[in-house]
Amino acid sequence: MRALGIVLAGGNSNKMKELSNKRAIAAMPIAGSYRCIDFVLSNMTNSHIQKVAVFTQYNAKSLNEHLNSSKWWDFGRKQGGLFVFNPTITADNSFWYRGTADTMYQNLNFLKNSHEPYVVIASGDGVYKLDYNKVLEYHIAKKADITVVCKKMDEGEDVSRFGVVNVDLDGRIQDFEEKPIITTTNTVSIGVYVIRRRLLIELLERSASEDRYDFVKDILIRYKNIKKIYAYEMENYWSNIATVDSYYKTNMDFLKGNIRDYFFTEYPDIYSKIDDLPPAKYNTGSCVKNSIISCGCIINGTVKNSIVFKKVYIGNNCTIKNSIILNNVYIGDNSYIENCIVESRDTIRANTTHVGTPSELKIVIEKNERYII
């Protein structure tokens, strides 16, 4: 493909509450065995983009560890590669990334030293499948300066946390509002953009000279009447996980057979870093219904309508319902957990009860000494 990829994975969201205290949003576990960033990286490699840069910043440790090898996504076997950029202090700059445009500007040499004519910019907090080649073909056919991938949300769904666009009959964006309180349209930007590399460099340099740091507010919205900005509408599944409720809902969607088959059975595949773990073990007396159980787990109790991530131990007479149990959790005997998200590396002591509601999920973080040496 005649494009290089940029993944913006440095952001944080206070709407994730305690879940983002340990990790970046792009590193949040999804569907038992994946991280959120796996979906955009898989889209890149499936679209034959061989050169990809990931910009990280907030709580980047686990994300950087996940990205320590490009082989899982097959980047750069002979050319290109997977490049991870963290904020650095230089002779010219000592700032952290101050916004999405500033993130790319501080790594402008990566763009200048590349030779691909186009750039695909994507957020790291979306769960979806998309062939970026089709977006690029649309971009070229429309002779667009910038193409924004958009999706029509269901009626009644809250779109106030997204960028909202108004599009004319030709597909050109007439108006772009970032996180409006009230809006008359339900078409949102999914955070994926296609732009010519030289134009991106020019816009980033101009924005930096004017102390403007945000790609959406200071480039897309500011230039919407000057540049030809078009919308490419995607029709398949897409979800943003940047709130607790959306993270929970996205994971629970994978309990639906059609969603699970779409991502993990239908071509193209979703790839992730592989852990060498044994298969899940179901001991006598265990009962599992409509759940995803990952490798390395030992199940003794009852699990219903839940997602259990890697290396989780569930004790005798335990009941887990409508919950997400993150990696490396120990749940003691006779525990009851419902409508909860249990943080990774927790120990739930025996005879413990944690219950949330569908409208108010409970995040369980036990401060224990299990891993203190």
N, C-alpha and C positions, 0 to 999 in steps of 0.2 A: 504494500500500500504506500502511496506517496505522501505519507503523513507520519509525524512523530506524535507520541502521546505524552500528555501531562496529567498527572493525578494529583488533585489538591486534597491532601489528607492531614492537614495540620490543625484543623479547627477543633473547637470544644463547644459543647452546648450545655448550659445549666439546666435545660429541660430534661437531660438525662439523669439529673440528680446524682446520687452516689455512684451510679454505674460508670461514670466517666472520671472518677477519682483515680482509677488505676490505669486507664488506657485511653488512647484516642478513640473517637467514634468509629473511625475506619477499621479499627482493630476489634470491634465488638464481635463476639461469636454469633454465628448464624447457623440454623438448621443442623445443629449437632456437631458438625465437623469442619465448619468453614468460618472464615472471617469476612466481614463485610467487604473489605478491599478485594477479596478474591473475585468478586463478580465483575468489577470494572477491569481488573487485570486480565481476566479470562476473555472479556469482550475485546480487549486490545489484541491479545494474541490470536483470537479467533478471526479478527479482522485483518490479520497479517501485518499488524503494526509491530515492528521489531525493536524500536528504540523508544523506551518509556522512562520518564522521570517522575518520581514520587516525591512530593514536597511534604515533609513532616515537621511538626513543631511541638504541639501539646502532648505531654505524656507519651513520648515516642518510643520508649524502651521496648515494649512488647511488639509494637508495629515493626520496628527496625529488626527485631529478632525474627519476626515472621518473614521479612523480606531479605534475609541474609543470603539467599541464593536465588538466581533467576531461573534455575532449571525447572522449578515446579510449573512455571507458566511458559517455558520454552522460549525465553527471550534471548536474543543475541547468540545463537549457536555459532554463526560465522561473522555476523556484523550486528551493529546496534547494541542492545543490552538493556538491563534494568538499572537505573541510577537513582539513588536515594539521597536527597539533599536536606540537611538540617540547617537552621540558622547558624551563621558563623560570623565571628568578628574579623574584620579585615582592616587594612589601613584606611579604607574609604568609608567603612560603615560599621557601626556597632549596634544596630537595631535588631530586635526580633522582627519577624514578619508582622507588618502592621495591617495587612489586608491581602486579599487574593491577588490583586494586581502587583502589590509590593513584593509578594512572594515570588512571582515570576520575574519581576524587575531585578531583584537581588541575585537571581540566577540567570541573568540575561545572556551570559556567555554560552550557556548551554544551547540557547536558541540561535545565537550568532554562529556558533561553530557547527551547527547541524546543516544538512543540505536538503532535507525534505521540504517541498514547497508549502505543505499545509501542516496545521497543528490541530489535534483533537484534544480539547481540554475537558476533563471530567472530574466530578466530585467523587470522593471516596466513600460517601455514606449512602449510596443507593444500591438497591437490590433489583437487578433486572438483567435481561439479555437484549443486546442490540448489535446489529452489524453496522459498524461505523462507515463501511464502504458505501452503504446506501445513503447515509447522511452526506458523505462527501460528493457522491454523484448528484444528489439534489442540490447541494451547495453550488456546484459547478454549473448545473443546468439553469439555475436561477441567476447566475452571475452575481451571487451575493457577496457582500463584504464579510458578514458574520452570519452563521446559521445557528440557531438555538433549538435544541431538541425539546419539544413540549409534549404534554399529555393532558387530555381532558379528564378531569376528575369526576367522580360520581356526584350526582346532585345531592346537596346537603352536606358534603364533606368539607371540613374546615381547610381552607386554602390560605389562611392568613399568615402561615409560616413559610410560604413559598413566594417566589417571584411570579407575578400574574401578568399575562400578556393578552392584548387585543390584536387580532389578526384580520387583515382584509381578505377579499376573495382570492387574491393571487398568492396568499401565504406570507405577505410582508407584515412585519410587526409594526403596528401603528402606535401602540402605547405599551409601556413596560413599567409596572409598579412593583417595588420590592416590599413584600410582607404588608400588604394593605389591611387596614382594619375592616373596611367594607369594600366589596368589589361586585361588579355585575357579570363577571365572567368566571368560568371554572377551569380555564386553560392555564396550566402552570409550567414553568421552566423546570426541567429535571436536573439542571446543572451540567449539561453537556453542550459544548460549543465547538464549531469548526470555523477556522479562520486561516487566512494565508499567513505564513510565518513572518514575512517581511512587514506586513501590515500590523501584526501583533507587536513586533519589536518597536515599530514607529509609535503605536498607541501607548505602549508601556513607558517609553522614554518621555513622551509628552505628558502623561499623567504624573510621572515622578517629578518632572520639572515644575509642576503645579501643586506639588504636595497632595496628590490624590492617590489613594491606595487600594480602592475596592474595584474589582473588575466589573461587577454588576452596576453599581451606582455611578461610578466615575467613567465607565466606558460604554457599556450597553445602553443604559438609560440616558446618559449625556449625549451620545451620538445617534440616538434612535431616529432622529429626523435628518441626519447628515449622511450617515452610512446606510447602505442597503442591508438591513437586518431581517432575515427570513426565519420562519418557524417551520421545523420539520416535526410532524406529529407522529408519535409512536403509539401503537394500539395495544401492545402486549403488556404483561404484568410489569409494574414498577412500584417500588415502595421506598420511602426515605425513612431511616431509622433514628432520626435525631431527637426523638422524645421517648419517654418511657413507654407510653401507650403504643406508639407506632412500632417501637422495637418489639414489644410483646406481640402485637398483632402480626407483624411480619413473620416472626418465628412460628406462630400458631398457624399461619397460612400454609406452612409446609406439612401440616398434618392432613391437608386436603390432597387427595390423590392426584387431581389434575395439575395442581401447582407443583407438587413434588415430581411428577413425571415430566412436566415442562422443563424444569431446571436440570434434572439429573438423569433422565432417560432420553429425551429428545436431543438431537444434534443441534448446535454444538455443545460441548461439555463445559462444565464449570470445574476449574482446577484449584488445588490448594496444596499447601505444604503438608507432607505426609508424616504422621507419627507412627513409629513402629510399635504398635500396641496389639495385645491379643483381642480377639472378639469379645463382645459382652457375654457375661456368664449369668444365667438365670438359675438360681438355686431352687430346691424343692420348696413349694409354698409361695413362690413369687407369682404375680399376676400382672400382665402388661396389656393394656388395651389402647389402641389409637394413639400410640406414642412413638417418638424417635429415641432410640437408645444407642449411644455412640460406643465406639470401641473402648476397651479398658474398664468398662463398668462391671460392677457386681450387684445384682438385684436380688434382694430377699423379700421385699414387701410388695405393695400394690402400686402400680403407676398407671394413671388414666389421663388421657388428653394432655400429655406433657412432653417436653423435650428435655432429655438428659444428656448433657455434654460429656466429654471424655473424662475417664478416670474418676467416676463417681461411685461411691459405696452407699447403698441404701439398705439399712438394717432390717431386722425381723419385725413383723407387724407394723411396718411403716405404711402410710398412705400418702401418695403424692397425686394431687389433682390439679389440672389446669395451671400448671406451673412450669417455669424454666429453671433448671438446675445447671448452673455454669460449671466450668471445668474443675476437677480435683476437689470435690466436696464430699465430706463424710457426714452421713446422716445416721444418728444413733437409733437404737431400737425404739419402737412404740412412738415414733414421731408422726405428726400430722401436719401436712403443708398443703395449702390450697390458695390459688390465685396469688402466687408469689413469684418473685425472681430472686433466687438465692445466689449471692455473689460467689465468685470462684475462690477456691482454697479455704472455704469455711468449714467449721466443724459444728454441726447441729447436735447438741447433746441429747442423750436419750430422754424420752418422755416429754419432748418439746412440741408445742403447737404454734404454728404461724398461719394465720388466715387473713387474706385480703378479700376484696370484692371485685367483680368485673369492672366496676367503674373507678375503683381506687386500689390499684395493685400495691402489694406490699413488697418492698425491697428488703431482703433479709441479709444483714451483715453482722455476723457474730464476731466479736472481738475476743479471740481465744489465743492460747499459747501453743497451738499445735506445731507451728513452724519456727518458733523462737528457739534458738540454740542456747 
